[in-house]
Amino acid sequence: MTGITPRDVIPSDVRRLQAIADTMAGVEGLEKLPVDEAIFRLEVAHRALAEALKPEAERQPGGGADQ
């Protein structure tokens, strides 16, 4: 039996915004890190942001900034 958690009932757009906020918080202070670590964190952030923003694009077929 699986139980519903509070996180399960949060709307997807709210979860997406939280993921974006968490990701951006994770890249604070990059200038203080060694270059290799900063690049790694930026790559992780890039993947997380791409994933968080992808569902938004899929919800608007044919839509885009140029329309």
N, C-alpha and C positions, 0 to 999 in steps of 0.2 A: 504494500500500500504506500502510495506516495502522498505526502502532504503538501499543501499549498503554503508557500512562504510569502512573507510580505513583498519580497523582491519579485515574485511571480505576478503580482497584480499591478506592478508599476507599469504605466503605459510605455510603449517602446520608445517614443520620442523623448521621454524623461530619462530612460536608461541610456539612450544615445547621448543626450546632453551631459549626463554624469560621466560617461566614458570619455567624452571629449575633455571635460574639466579635469578629470583625473590624469589624462594623458598630458595635458598642458602643464599641470602641476609637476609632473615627472621630468619635464625638461627645464625647469627652473634651475639656475645656477650652473648651466653647462660651461660657462666661461671659466669656472674654477676647476674643471675636471681635466685630466689628461685627454689629449685629442682622440685616442682610440676609444676611450670610454664615452666621450661626448658623441662621437659618430655612432657608436652602438646604440646609445639612448635615442638619438635622432631616428635611426632606422626602426627601432621598436615603436617610437611614437608615430612615425609615418605609416607603418602597417596598421596600428590601432586606429588612427584617424581615417585611413582609407576604408577600413572595415566599418567604422561608425558612420561614415558619411555615405557609404554605398547604398544602404537601404533607402535613403532619401531620394537618390537618383532613380531607383527602380520604381518608386511610387508615382513618379511623374513621367510616364512614357511620352516621348516626343517633346518634352519640355526641356528647357535649357536657358542659359543666360542670354543666348542670342535671340530668343523669341519674345 
